[in-house]
Amino acid sequence: MSAKFNTVLPGPQMYSRGKGWRPPRVPHTDAPLHFSFGSLKIAAMKTWSRIEAMFGGPWRPVTEGGSGELATGSKSGGAPPELPISNRNSAELETGVSSCKQRTASRCNRNKMGIPAVNRTREISRRIGVAVLSAASILFLAAISSAAQNAGDLTGFAPARVSAERELEQKFRKIPDAERAERNLRRLTSEPHMAGTEASRRVAEWLRDQFRSFGFDAEIVTYNVWLPQLREAKLELTNPEKKSLASPEQPFDRDKDTYDKRAVGPLNLYSPSGEVTAQVVYVNYGTPEDYRELASLGVDVAGKIVIARYGHDYRGIKARVAEEHKAAALILYSDPEDDGATVGEVYPRGPWRPMSGIQRGSIIYTQIYPGDPLTPGIAATQSAKRLAPTEAENLPRIPTMPINAQDAAVILANLGGQEVPSDWQGGLAFHYHVGPGDAEVHMKLVMDYRQRPLYDVIAKLHGTADDEWVMLGNHHDAWVFGAADPGSATAAVLE
């Protein structure tokens, strides 16, 4: 088995704790199918009480030379064998007995009404099947539980391997060092390093050298992708009054990085260039359901600029749905109700987005196909056969730009039309309207599209079988400094 660390591939994902099966964690201290024999007894008693309730019990147990029979009414000696159970389980048994009396009375009523006995026989047969299945399930779980206990609660390993595995896990736990991880994170975030830039190349070279110092076989593999960079973004309210928007993010004295002029301006990567002047319609989160709601209100977005708040789905879905409804352009913003003062303290006093904060991000249609738009399904090498940009189905076709909440407030406050449904109201201090009304906005975007290099750092640790690989990875490029996304995970990969 060999290990490969790739600093571009998505990081490892844990399955969620949903209703389905969840693989055991490492270390294996929470095996999903762990039941003590005490709980097996309780489960068995519950099943026994249900069997009794099904057939008007309680049952008298089978004795030597005899057969089981119902201990009802005037029959004597009818009591199930005593087992050590809790008061709660005793109450459940009493409930089962009470239920069986009701069922017995029901059978008597059915006899009086002339319901054929064959139907009752079928019902009893069905209930026997359910009871047997329940008992078999309990025994199956008990068998798995026993195996887990015999392996020291470490699932996935033979008993003979448990001790060695625990020793290996203890060694692994001693490797990560919080102070070293912090130093690495500060190095990774020392400058803005968006994909396709020289700063991104410098980060890749540093990562390669780190892996080599650990003894890995590390190299940089370069790909050439169709990648835009922002050259100009302009937004202004033109009616009912003129007001310049697209304001920059506010810098903070306590955070010198907020003054860094190398930071890329707010953008939705893979938006096309474009210039539009049109009325505005508020589309809530911009989901298909939201557009259906607008249609029910008699609002048509065709030819309009639509404004949507972030949340509920991927921003590329918002762009795609707006395009499908023939909107002229899309504006995205973070509403304080979802990411701001309505939720909690904003930066720098807390973690939530301030009114001037803007979320950057891609809107490429990954739901159609991910990766380089011009080389779907193959690596974007220098010699790869490429589509024309007009043929790339995962590229958005309407201009899309992100703005901050304070600029969004200017637009939304000037919308007319009907008041929004109650669940469309956000956290800004006025009643939202769907529009369009008199509000009109002018938007201009200039994007510089060209082939740009991406730098994959591939680090290999060879084992005894190079035809099998364990892969772990994360991307290293960032929208700005990338302390949370992706730097925190990249620092963890280094550990």
Secondary structure as GFF3:
##gff-version 3
##sequence-region A 1 495
A	DSSP	beta_strand	2	6	.	.	.	ID=ss1
A	DSSP	alpha_helix	37	54	.	.	.	ID=ss2
A	DSSP	beta_strand	59	60	.	.	.	ID=ss3
A	DSSP	beta_strand	69	70	.	.	.	ID=ss4
A	DSSP	alpha_helix	87	112	.	.	.	ID=ss5
A	DSSP	alpha_helix	117	150	.	.	.	ID=ss6
A	DSSP	alpha_helix	159	173	.	.	.	ID=ss7
A	DSSP	alpha_helix	178	188	.	.	.	ID=ss8
A	DSSP	alpha_helix	198	213	.	.	.	ID=ss9
A	DSSP	beta_strand	217	239	.	.	.	ID=ss10
A	DSSP	beta_strand	243	244	.	.	.	ID=ss11
A	DSSP	three_ten_helix	256	259	.	.	.	ID=ss12
A	DSSP	beta_strand	268	269	.	.	.	ID=ss13
A	DSSP	beta_strand	274	282	.	.	.	ID=ss14
A	DSSP	alpha_helix	288	296	.	.	.	ID=ss15
A	DSSP	beta_strand	305	309	.	.	.	ID=ss16
A	DSSP	alpha_helix	315	324	.	.	.	ID=ss17
A	DSSP	beta_strand	329	333	.	.	.	ID=ss18
A	DSSP	alpha_helix	336	339	.	.	.	ID=ss19
A	DSSP	beta_strand	361	362	.	.	.	ID=ss20
A	DSSP	three_ten_helix	389	391	.	.	.	ID=ss21
A	DSSP	beta_strand	400	403	.	.	.	ID=ss22
A	DSSP	alpha_helix	405	413	.	.	.	ID=ss23
A	DSSP	three_ten_helix	422	424	.	.	.	ID=ss24
A	DSSP	beta_strand	440	461	.	.	.	ID=ss25
A	DSSP	beta_strand	469	473	.	.	.	ID=ss26
A	DSSP	pi_helix	483	488	.	.	.	ID=ss27
A	DSSP	alpha_helix	489	494	.	.	.	ID=ss28
###
